[in-house]
């Protein structure tokens, strides 16, 4: 059975991370990055790698953007990597799902302006 992270828990996690990093203490130089999720498929027991979310409407320095990924299977959070074209990079991650099912993956994108969370769905066969 798939486990999901509630929106409140994801935002609380993002708030804790951004507070620990000192994000939001200064006036933002630009808008919070917009992000959108996607639907993906994976095979149980095999390491999955893919783009979990696309960052759009991004006007800030790329080196200041970070991402966290909650995989929805009880394994906790990991760091996502940011890559792709300057105007629309993506959040990438790797994970191994042990069991088939449909998992809601929370992706939290943040920079000095704040945090944005989106969900993606991974169907594991």
FIMI-151766 format. One record per residue: chain; residue number from 1; residue in one letter; x, y, z of N, C-alpha, C in turn. Coordinates in steps of 0.02 Angstrom, whole numbers, plus 50000, padded with zeros to 5 digits. Layout:
- mol	seq	type	neast	nnorth	nup	caeast	canorth	caup	ceast	cnorth	cup
- A	NUM	A	X	Y	Z	X	Y	Z	X	Y	Z
...
END
This chain:
- mol	seq	type	neast	nnorth	nup	caeast	canorth	caup	ceast	cnorth	cup
- A	1	X	50042	49941	50000	50000	50000	50000	50044	50062	50000
- A	2	X	50028	50109	49959	50067	50171	49953	50054	50216	50014
- A	3	X	50106	50249	50036	50100	50299	50089	50113	50366	50057
- A	4	X	50076	50416	50079	50086	50482	50051	50102	50532	50107
- A	5	X	50136	50584	50088	50150	50639	50134	50096	50691	50123
- A	6	X	50062	50710	50176	50009	50759	50169	50037	50826	50148
- A	7	X	49996	50868	50117	50018	50934	50096	50044	50973	50157
- A	8	X	50010	50968	50213	50031	51004	50274	50100	50980	50297
- A	9	X	50111	50914	50295	50176	50887	50315	50231	50907	50267
- A	10	X	50216	50908	50202	50265	50929	50153	50284	51002	50163
- A	11	X	50234	51044	50174	50248	51115	50184	50284	51127	50250
- A	12	X	50267	51088	50302	50303	51093	50365	50375	51074	50356
- A	13	X	50388	51021	50318	50457	51000	50303	50494	51054	50265
- A	14	X	50461	51084	50216	50492	51138	50177	50506	51197	50222
- A	15	X	50460	51213	50267	50471	51270	50313	50530	51257	50359
- A	16	X	50535	51195	50384	50591	51178	50427	50657	51183	50390
- A	17	X	50659	51159	50329	50721	51161	50289	50739	51233	50273
- A	18	X	50690	51272	50250	50705	51341	50231	50725	51382	50292
- A	19	X	50695	51368	50350	50715	51403	50410	50786	51385	50430
- A	20	X	50803	51321	50425	50871	51298	50443	50923	51328	50396
- A	21	X	50905	51340	50334	50951	51369	50286	50951	51445	50286
- A	22	X	50908	51475	50327	50904	51547	50330	50865	51577	50272
- A	23	X	50828	51536	50236	50789	51561	50179	50731	51602	50205
- A	24	X	50717	51657	50173	50661	51699	50190	50677	51753	50240
- A	25	X	50740	51759	50263	50757	51811	50310	50765	51879	50277
- A	26	X	50785	51880	50215	50793	51943	50178	50735	51950	50129
- A	27	X	50725	52012	50107	50672	52023	50057	50690	51985	49993
- A	28	X	50642	51949	49964	50658	51910	49904	50675	51955	49845
- A	29	X	50725	51933	49806	50746	51970	49748	50703	51954	49687
- A	30	X	50665	51899	49690	50624	51876	49635	50568	51831	49662
- A	31	X	50523	51813	49620	50467	51770	49640	50490	51699	49655
- A	32	X	50453	51665	49697	50467	51594	49712	50461	51555	49646
- A	33	X	50507	51509	49633	50503	51470	49571	50437	51431	49567
- A	34	X	50405	51432	49509	50346	51391	49497	50370	51321	49478
- A	35	X	50332	51271	49494	50350	51202	49477	50287	51163	49460
- A	36	X	50295	51112	49419	50239	51068	49402	50262	50996	49404
- A	37	X	50218	50952	49428	50233	50881	49433	50217	50844	49369
- A	38	X	50225	50778	49371	50214	50736	49312	50193	50667	49334
- A	39	X	50179	50623	49286	50165	50553	49300	50220	50510	49269
- A	40	X	50243	50462	49307	50299	50420	49286	50284	50347	49302
- A	41	X	50324	50302	49273	50316	50232	49290	50384	50203	49308
- A	42	X	50383	50151	49348	50444	50118	49371	50429	50044	49382
- A	43	X	50482	50005	49390	50476	49934	49402	50499	49919	49474
- A	44	X	50459	49881	49510	50475	49864	49580	50543	49829	49583
- A	45	X	50583	49849	49632	50647	49817	49644	50704	49842	49599
- A	46	X	50688	49887	49553	50738	49915	49507	50745	49989	49520
- A	47	X	50806	50014	49523	50817	50085	49535	50788	50126	49478
- A	48	X	50745	50173	49497	50711	50218	49451	50750	50283	49449
- A	49	X	50757	50314	49391	50788	50380	49384	50746	50421	49336
- A	50	X	50731	50483	49354	50692	50523	49307	50680	50593	49332
- A	51	X	50649	50633	49287	50630	50702	49303	50564	50700	49341
- A	52	X	50564	50726	49401	50506	50723	49446	50463	50785	49443
- A	53	X	50492	50841	49423	50455	50904	49418	50493	50951	49372
- A	54	X	50456	50996	49340	50487	51047	49298	50479	51114	49334
- A	55	X	50533	51153	49335	50531	51219	49365	50520	51269	49308
- A	56	X	50468	51311	49316	50454	51361	49264	50448	51430	49297
- A	57	X	50440	51480	49257	50436	51549	49282	50492	51563	49329
- A	58	X	50551	51542	49311	50609	51547	49355	50652	51606	49334
- A	59	X	50663	51653	49380	50700	51713	49364	50761	51722	49408
- A	60	X	50772	51678	49456	50827	51687	49503	50890	51651	49481
- A	61	X	50943	51658	49521	51005	51622	49505	50996	51547	49516
- A	62	X	51014	51508	49467	51005	51436	49470	51043	51403	49527
- A	63	X	51103	51429	49541	51143	51397	49594	51110	51405	49663
- A	64	X	51061	51448	49670	51027	51455	49733	50965	51412	49741
- A	65	X	50949	51371	49691	50888	51329	49694	50906	51259	49718
- A	66	X	50866	51234	49764	50875	51166	49790	50808	51130	49788
- A	67	X	50811	51064	49796	50749	51025	49796	50755	50967	49845
- A	68	X	50698	50950	49875	50692	50891	49917	50637	50848	49887
- A	69	X	50645	50782	49894	50596	50735	49867	50574	50688	49922
- A	70	X	50509	50682	49931	50480	50632	49976	50447	50580	49931
- A	71	X	50472	50519	49932	50454	50468	49883	50386	50435	49894
- A	72	X	50354	50446	49950	50286	50421	49961	50281	50348	49982
- A	73	X	50339	50317	49996	50338	50246	50014	50364	50234	50085
- A	74	X	50369	50287	50125	50392	50280	50193	50468	50284	50200
- A	75	X	50504	50294	50146	50576	50296	50148	50605	50363	50169
- A	76	X	50563	50414	50175	50587	50480	50196	50606	50524	50137
- A	77	X	50642	50577	50152	50661	50626	50101	50732	50616	50077
- A	78	X	50743	50639	50016	50811	50641	49989	50818	50705	49949
- A	79	X	50878	50720	49930	50892	50781	49892	50881	50767	49818
- A	80	X	50846	50812	49784	50839	50808	49712	50894	50850	49679
- A	81	X	50910	50834	49618	50960	50874	49582	50924	50916	49529
- A	82	X	50951	50976	49517	50922	51023	49469	50966	51021	49406
- A	83	X	50934	51009	49348	50971	51008	49285	50923	51026	49228
- A	84	X	50950	51043	49171	50910	51058	49113	50920	51129	49089
- A	85	X	50880	51151	49040	50888	51217	49011	50877	51273	49062
- A	86	X	50910	51329	49051	50909	51385	49099	50838	51410	49114
- A	87	X	50795	51415	49065	50728	51442	49076	50679	51393	49107
- A	88	X	50694	51329	49104	50646	51279	49128	50682	51215	49150
- A	89	X	50723	51220	49203	50758	51160	49227	50709	51111	49260
- A	90	X	50733	51052	49275	50691	51000	49306	50725	50975	49369
- A	91	X	50685	50944	49412	50710	50911	49472	50715	50837	49457
- A	92	X	50774	50809	49465	50786	50738	49451	50801	50701	49516
- A	93	X	50784	50637	49516	50799	50596	49574	50802	50523	49556
- A	94	X	50832	50483	49600	50835	50411	49591	50808	50378	49654
- A	95	X	50773	50321	49644	50743	50286	49701	50726	50215	49681
- A	96	X	50725	50170	49729	50704	50101	49717	50642	50087	49759
- A	97	X	50587	50073	49724	50525	50053	49758	50526	49978	49767
- A	98	X	50510	49955	49828	50511	49884	49843	50448	49848	49819
- A	99	X	50392	49883	49818	50328	49850	49803	50290	49887	49749
- A	100	X	50251	49850	49709	50207	49882	49659	50155	49926	49694
- A	101	X	50132	49976	49658	50080	50020	49683	50085	50088	49650
- A	102	X	50042	50133	49670	50044	50202	49646	50065	50246	49704
- A	103	X	50117	50283	49694	50147	50324	49746	50143	50398	49728
- A	104	X	50123	50438	49778	50124	50511	49769	50191	50536	49794
- A	105	X	50227	50569	49750	50294	50595	49765	50288	50670	49775
- A	106	X	50310	50695	49832	50311	50767	49845	50379	50794	49827
- A	107	X	50379	50847	49787	50441	50881	49768	50437	50952	49796
- A	108	X	50486	50971	49836	50488	51038	49865	50547	51075	49834
- A	109	X	50532	51129	49799	50583	51170	49766	50589	51234	49806
- A	110	X	50650	51254	49823	50658	51315	49862	50721	51353	49844
- A	111	X	50718	51418	49856	50776	51461	49848	50768	51517	49899
- A	112	X	50806	51571	49892	50805	51625	49941	50737	51660	49945
- A	113	X	50695	51651	49895	50629	51683	49895	50576	51643	49931
- A	114	X	50588	51578	49942	50539	51536	49976	50536	51467	49946
- A	115	X	50481	51431	49960	50475	51362	49939	50408	51350	49903
- A	116	X	50409	51302	49858	50349	51282	49822	50348	51205	49822
- A	117	X	50290	51175	49838	50286	51102	49835	50236	51081	49781
- A	118	X	50253	51027	49746	50210	50998	49695	50211	50923	49704
- A	119	X	50163	50889	49673	50162	50816	49677	50170	50787	49606
- A	120	X	50201	50729	49606	50205	50687	49546	50180	50619	49566
- A	121	X	50161	50579	49517	50137	50511	49531	50183	50462	49497
- A	122	X	50204	50411	49536	50244	50357	49507	50204	50293	49514
- A	123	X	50191	50261	49458	50157	50197	49458	50211	50143	49452
- A	124	X	50214	50099	49503	50264	50046	49506	50231	49980	49491
- A	125	X	50259	49944	49443	50232	49879	49423	50278	49823	49443
END
